[in-house]
Amino acid sequence: MPRLARIQRWGWSITLLIPFLLFFWRRLDALAVTWVSDGIYSLCPFVPLICLGLIYLDRDHLKSLPINPSVLGLGLVAVFVAETAWFDFKGIGMVFLTPPLLVATLAGGVLALRGWQTLRAMAFPLAFLLFLLPLPPAIMLAIDFPLQALCARTTAGLANLAGMGLHCAGAQLQFPNPDLSVIVAPACNGLRSTVALLAISAVYAYLLQGPWYRRGVLVAAAIPLAYLGNFVRLLSFVGIVSAAGPRCMPYMSTVDAGLGFLTFALPLALLFLLARILKCTEFQHIG
């Protein structure tokens, strides 16, 4: 690339970076505060790093694409930056609207600097940033307890097949010993592990070669696999409590953390096995 063109491109890059510094800094800070408030968002800090990693893996392909900047990209950046400023002025969507606004503005920047072909090649890494999107509190409140109760009922039913004699009341599991009971907490309702496994399966499917519908099956399978792992975790937990009795309760928070780590490995292993069954074993976008 001629030196003058390189200088111009760096100038445009710096110019397009200014809106992010001006309009997205406070929004990203608000997002970070949300991430630390709930374990469901524990993956979020890694999402930008994963996005950059995917772009780096595909760097040779991206470098080979022709550079055809589009003025439409500048228009998109201007529109979405203006929308962000208006939302800031009105105090609307400081957290919830930030990821889609960020993705749209970045897409406009890529289009303005590199053109349509590069934007198509970077579509998945940019779209992956939508995993930064937190669920609205109203939705969380609406689904958290029903999922807790569902997991409690299912766990009780499966445990009673093994003769544990559990009684389920809402999200509480009562053992035959009247002094012994556990509550399926929001962190154990499967939603958090499902979000994490969905993100992992999406990246895994993107990196694999194979027909789109097979890779789509791989992503869709993340939900039942995540809940399978969650039920194995809950059954293991109640099995330990049932066997050890009340004396184990002071240590069960540590045991539960260990079970969560070990049982999350189960759906991951099944996800890799499913990829082999679907004959999606070769990687692309690497090198």
LINUR-V351340 format. One record per residue. N is the residue number from 1. RES is the residue in three letters. BURIAL is b if it has 24 or more other C-alpha atoms within 12 Angstrom, else e. Layout:
# LINUR-V351340
n	res	burial
N	RES	BURIAL
N	RES	BURIAL
This chain:
# LINUR-V351340
n	res	burial
1	MET	e
2	PRO	e
3	ARG	e
4	LEU	e
5	ALA	e
6	ARG	e
7	ILE	e
8	GLN	e
9	ARG	e
10	TRP	e
11	GLY	e
12	TRP	e
13	SER	b
14	ILE	e
15	THR	e
16	LEU	b
17	LEU	b
18	ILE	e
19	PRO	b
20	PHE	b
21	LEU	e
22	LEU	e
23	PHE	b
24	PHE	b
25	TRP	e
26	ARG	e
27	ARG	b
28	LEU	b
29	ASP	e
30	ALA	e
31	LEU	b
32	ALA	b
33	VAL	e
34	THR	b
35	TRP	b
36	VAL	e
37	SER	e
38	ASP	e
39	GLY	e
40	ILE	b
41	TYR	b
42	SER	b
43	LEU	b
44	CYS	b
45	PRO	b
46	PHE	e
47	VAL	b
48	PRO	b
49	LEU	e
50	ILE	b
51	CYS	b
52	LEU	e
53	GLY	e
54	LEU	b
55	ILE	b
56	TYR	e
57	LEU	e
58	ASP	b
59	ARG	e
60	ASP	e
61	HIS	e
62	LEU	b
63	LYS	e
64	SER	e
65	LEU	e
66	PRO	e
67	ILE	e
68	ASN	e
69	PRO	b
70	SER	e
71	VAL	e
72	LEU	e
73	GLY	b
74	LEU	b
75	GLY	e
76	LEU	b
77	VAL	b
78	ALA	b
79	VAL	e
80	PHE	b
81	VAL	b
82	ALA	e
83	GLU	b
84	THR	b
85	ALA	b
86	TRP	e
87	PHE	e
88	ASP	e
89	PHE	e
90	LYS	e
91	GLY	e
92	ILE	e
93	GLY	b
94	MET	b
95	VAL	b
96	PHE	b
97	LEU	b
98	THR	b
99	PRO	b
100	PRO	b
101	LEU	b
102	LEU	b
103	VAL	b
104	ALA	b
105	THR	b
106	LEU	b
107	ALA	b
108	GLY	b
109	GLY	b
110	VAL	b
111	LEU	b
112	ALA	b
113	LEU	b
114	ARG	b
115	GLY	b
116	TRP	b
117	GLN	b
118	THR	b
119	LEU	b
120	ARG	e
121	ALA	b
122	MET	b
123	ALA	b
124	PHE	b
125	PRO	b
126	LEU	b
127	ALA	b
128	PHE	b
129	LEU	b
130	LEU	b
131	PHE	b
132	LEU	b
133	LEU	b
134	PRO	b
135	LEU	b
136	PRO	e
137	PRO	e
138	ALA	e
139	ILE	e
140	MET	e
141	LEU	e
142	ALA	e
143	ILE	e
144	ASP	b
145	PHE	b
146	PRO	e
147	LEU	b
148	GLN	b
149	ALA	b
150	LEU	b
151	CYS	b
152	ALA	b
153	ARG	b
154	THR	b
155	THR	b
156	ALA	b
157	GLY	e
158	LEU	b
159	ALA	b
160	ASN	b
161	LEU	e
162	ALA	e
163	GLY	e
164	MET	b
165	GLY	e
166	LEU	b
167	HIS	b
168	CYS	b
169	ALA	e
170	GLY	e
171	ALA	b
172	GLN	b
173	LEU	b
174	GLN	b
175	PHE	b
176	PRO	e
177	ASN	e
178	PRO	e
179	ASP	e
180	LEU	e
181	SER	b
182	VAL	b
183	ILE	b
184	VAL	b
185	ALA	b
186	PRO	b
187	ALA	b
188	CYS	b
189	ASN	b
190	GLY	b
191	LEU	b
192	ARG	b
193	SER	b
194	THR	b
195	VAL	b
196	ALA	b
197	LEU	b
198	LEU	b
199	ALA	b
200	ILE	b
201	SER	b
202	ALA	b
203	VAL	b
204	TYR	b
205	ALA	b
206	TYR	b
207	LEU	b
208	LEU	b
209	GLN	e
210	GLY	e
211	PRO	e
212	TRP	e
213	TYR	e
214	ARG	e
215	ARG	b
216	GLY	b
217	VAL	b
218	LEU	b
219	VAL	b
220	ALA	b
221	ALA	b
222	ALA	b
223	ILE	b
224	PRO	b
225	LEU	b
226	ALA	b
227	TYR	b
228	LEU	b
229	GLY	b
230	ASN	b
231	PHE	b
232	VAL	b
233	ARG	b
234	LEU	b
235	LEU	b
236	SER	b
237	PHE	b
238	VAL	b
239	GLY	b
240	ILE	b
241	VAL	b
242	SER	b
243	ALA	e
244	ALA	e
245	GLY	e
246	PRO	e
247	ARG	e
248	CYS	e
249	MET	e
250	PRO	e
251	TYR	e
252	MET	b
253	SER	e
254	THR	e
255	VAL	e
256	ASP	b
257	ALA	e
258	GLY	e
259	LEU	b
260	GLY	b
261	PHE	e
262	LEU	e
263	THR	b
264	PHE	b
265	ALA	b
266	LEU	b
267	PRO	b
268	LEU	b
269	ALA	e
270	LEU	b
271	LEU	b
272	PHE	b
273	LEU	e
274	LEU	b
275	ALA	b
276	ARG	e
277	ILE	e
278	LEU	b
279	LYS	e
280	CYS	b
281	THR	b
282	GLU	e
283	PHE	e
284	GLN	e
285	HIS	b
286	ILE	e
287	GLY	e
